[in-house]
Amino acid sequence: VERHVTLDKTWKGSDHSASLDMDELATLCREIRILERALGTPDKYLLDCEAPFKRKLGKSIVAVGNLKKGQILTKENITVKNAEPQGIPPQKVDRVIGSTLLDDVNNDETIPESAIQFKNESSGSDVKKKFIALILARAGSKGVPGKNIKVINGRPLLAWSILALQKAGCFDEIWVSTDGEEIGKVAEDYGALFHRRDPNYALDTSSSRESLQEFLDVHPEVWACAFVQCTTPTQEPEKLLQAYNMINNDECDSVFSASRSHKFRWTPILQPGQITFPLNFNPIRRPRRQDWEGDIVESGAYYLFKTSVFYETCGNYQAGRVRYLLDSENDIVDID
């Protein structure tokens, strides 16, 4: 796209009146970004704008016949239909079979997750639904080799996040998912549980989403998860507790840590001869800091989410009703 740009359309010469001013240029850039998103991607995932329709029209597990509290769910007394409100997705049907109803459910009604006591797939015993904290700590770090257990101020880096989660005092369990035995031992030494991650999900190309799903797929008892980054040793227990309460009290489906930025951003120069353009301000009307709310930027310290929404959106842990919590000023340190 080639367009002429001017700082003032009233300047002498026909080119200026026919050119874009800075506001129009910003609009053009925004519209181009929208068009690029509209072109799509070969990857299939649920868009945030599609989520309300999926919740309304998506398939859920429903009752066949009037089911009573204490009844065991079987292939004969459940089925999958379009249902509203949306309940347990069909992907979890194997986990639902053999579980116990905690409430009466009428024929053709959605079976909500809150009405089920899931059955432990390995032991066959009923288990309590849990709100857990999970730290992903891969052994093969490339930026800073072995960073997750490097000693920072007298303790391994990983330990600081575990201690912050313990101090928050709200999570049913604290887990560390890693492919490294030494990292796992440090986790257990500081009171966390050790999940031995499948090496296929600990590659240089593995995403956090894949690693989260690898853990959650074998822990069906988890209804909500706090994904905490151990590269942030300055985790705030009070913020973690506040985020926990937002999920636990159903104020939102996901919440993440963020900070407010007052930095003026420009487009990157990727090739020789390219020029740059402002992204979030007009240079002619450069705002004063006290007059500008600024941008909200992820700090990456933590992400809390309901697992039902995670599965509904094909692994998106920032979906559904999303909120953020602002970090305390100058408290977030990221080691990577």
N, C-alpha and C positions, 0 to 999 in steps of 0.2 A: 504494500500500500504506500503510495507516495502522495503527500499533500503538502501544500505550502502553509507555513505557520508564521504568524505575526504576533508581536507584543501589543499592537494597537491598530485596530481596523481603520481608525480615523487618520492615520498618517498618510502623507501624500503618495499618490500612485495607485493605480487600479489593482495591483497585486495585493495590496494590504486589505482592501475591502472584500476581495475574493478569497482571502486566506482564512484559516482557522485561528481563532484566538486561543488562549491557554485553556479556558473552560471547555471550548469545543473540542480541543485536542484531547483533553481528559475524557470527555464523553466518547469520542471516537475510539480511544484505547480500551475503555470499558466495554463498548459494544463489540469490538474485535475479540476481546477475551470471552465474551458471552458466546459469540459465533464459534470460537474454537472449542468451547465446551459442548456446544450444540452438535458439533461434528462427531462427538463421541469417541469411544475407545473400544478396541476389541475385548477388553476386560469387562466382565459382567459383574455389576454390583448395584445395590439398591441406592437410588438417589434420596437425599433427605426429603425432597418434595414428593417423592413417591410413597414414603413411609406411612403417611396418614391413610392412603388408599389401601395399602397392604394390610394395615391394621383393621380396616373396615371390611375388606373383601378377601383377605388371605385365608387360606385353609387352616383349620384348627382341629384338635381332638375334641369330640363331643360325645355325650352319653347316648347309649342305646338302651332305652327303657329308663324307668325311674330308679336311680341308684341311691343306696342308703349309706350313711356314715358307717365306716368300718368295713365296707365291702371291698373286696380285692378286684382290681381292674384286670380284665382279660381281653383277648382278641374278640370275644363274643359281645362284650358289653360296651365297647367303644368303637368309634369310626371316625373318619376324617371328612369334614364338610367345610364349605364357606360359612363362617360364623361370625356373629357380632354380639358382644365384644370379642375380639380375638383372644385366644388362649394359648395353649401349648402348641407349638408348631409340629407338623407331622414328623419332622426329623427326629423328634424325641420319643416316638411311639414305643421303641424297644425299651426305653427307660420307664415309660409309664406302665407297661404291662407288668403285673406282679406287685404294683404299688397299692397303697391303701388310701381310701377316701377319708378325708377328715370332716367332710360336710355332705349333706344330701345334695344330689344333682339331678334335676328332672330330665326327662327324655328330650333329646335334641339340644340340650343346653351345652354351652361351652364349659369345659372342665378347667377351671383356673388353676394355675400352678400352686396357689396358696391353699387349694383344697386337697392337695396330695401329700402324703408322706412317702417320698421316694424310697425305693428299696435298693440297698447297696448291691451292686451287680456282682461283686466278688465274694462277699460273705453271706449274702441272702438276708441280712438283718436290716431293720429300718434305721435310717440315719436322719439326723436333724439337718434341715436346709441351712446353709452357712453363707455368711458374708466374710470373705477371706481377703487377705492381702497377698499379692504375688509380685516377686522381684525376678526379673529376667537377667541372668548373669552368665553370659556365654564365656567359655574359656578362651576362645580364639580371638580376643580383641586385637585389632590391627593398629588403631590409632595410638593407644598406650598399652603395649603388651602386658598382660597380667594385671590390668588396672583394678579389677574388681576386688582383689585382695591385697593391693599395695597398702602399706601402713600410712595413714593420714592422721596426724596428731595423736599418735599412740594406739590407734585401732585400725583394722582393715577397713578399706573404703566401704565394703558391703555392710559392715557392722553398724555404721551410723544410721543407715535407713532402717535396719531391723530394730535398733533401739528406739528410733522415733516412732515406729509403728507400735512397739510395746508400750511406750509412754502414752500414746493416744488411747490405749486401753479399750478399744471398741471392737476389734476384729476377732472373729471366732478362731482363726488360724492365720499364721504367717508362713508363707512358703517361699522358697527360693528354687527356681527352675534353672538347672545348669547341666551342661555336659561334662563338667569338670569335677572330679572327685575331691580335689583340694578345696575348691570353692564350696562344695557341698559340706565338707567337714567344718569349714569356718561358719557356715550358716547354722549347722547344728550346735556348734560350740556357743553361739550367741542366742540359742533358743528357738531358731526357726526350723521348719520342716524342709526336708531335702527331696525335691522331685528330680529324678534322673531323666533329663530330657533326651528324647530320641535324637541321635546325632544328625539325622536328616533334617532336623529343624534347628540346627545350631551351625549352619553354614554361613559363609560370608554373605550369601544372597538371601538368607532367611529373614523374613519380616517379623516385626513384633506381633502382627495379627496372626501369623501362622504359629508362632510359639505360644501365644495365648490360647489358641484353639487346641493345640496339641495337649496342653494342660487341662483345659476345661472339658475336653472330650472324655477324659478318664475320671473326672470329678463331677458327676451329674448332680451331686448334692449342693453345689455352689450356685446360689441364686444371684449373688452380686460379688463383684471383684474390684479391688483397688490395685491397679497396675502401677507400681512405684518404681521409679528409676533410681538405681543405687549410685549412679554417677552424680547424684545431687545429695551430698552428705549433709546439707543444711536443711533437711526436711523439717517442717514445723508440725509437731504433734497436734497443736490446736487447730491448724488448718485441715489436717487429715481427719480429725474428729468432726469438724464442721462439714466437710465434704461427705463423710460417712452419714451424718444425720440427714443431709439433703437427699441422699438416695434412700435411706432407711425409712424416712418419713414421706416418701413418694412425692417429693417436691420436683424431681426431675428424673430422667432416665440415665443421664450421664453428666459428669462434671469434671472439669480439668483445671489445673493450675495455670495462671496467666499473670502477666504484668502489663502495665500501661506504658506505651512507648511514645515519646514526643520527637522521634527522629523523622526527618524528612527523607522519603524514599524516592529513588530514581530507577528507571529501567536499566538493566545491565547492558554493558557493551561487550558483545560476544565476538565481534569480528572487526578487523582493522577498517577504519573509515566510518564505523557506525557512530551515531550520536545518541545521547540519552535524553529521556523525558521524565518529568515529575509524575509520580504515581498517586500521592496522597495529599497534594497541596498545589496551590497556584502561586508561582514565584512572585507575581505582581501583588498578590494579596497574602504574602507570607504572614501566617498568624503568630501572635505572641503566645508563649507557652501558657500563660494564665488564661488565654481566651480559647484554648483548644483542648478538647477532651483527649486527643491523641488516639493511637491505635491500640487495640487489644492484641497482645502477642502471647502465644503459648510459651510457658517457661519450661515445660517438659518434666516437671517434678513428679506429677502423679495424674492418673486418669482413673476415675471410678465409674463403673457402669453396671447395668443389669445384664445378666447373661442372656436373658430372653431376647432383649433388643439386639445384643451382639449376634445371636444366631439368626434373628429375623432379617438382619441387614447384611448377611454374609460376611461377618467378621468386622463390622464397623463399631469401634468402641467409643465413638463420639456421634451417637445417633439418637433418634427419638427427641425427647425434650432435653435440649442441651443447655447447660449453664457453666459458668466459670467462677473461680474464686481468685481474687487478686492476691498475689504474694505480698508479704511485708517488704517495705523498701529495702533494697540492697541485701536481702537475705538469701537469695537463690544463687548458688554456685554450681556450675556444671563442669564436671571433669571428664573430658572425652578427647 
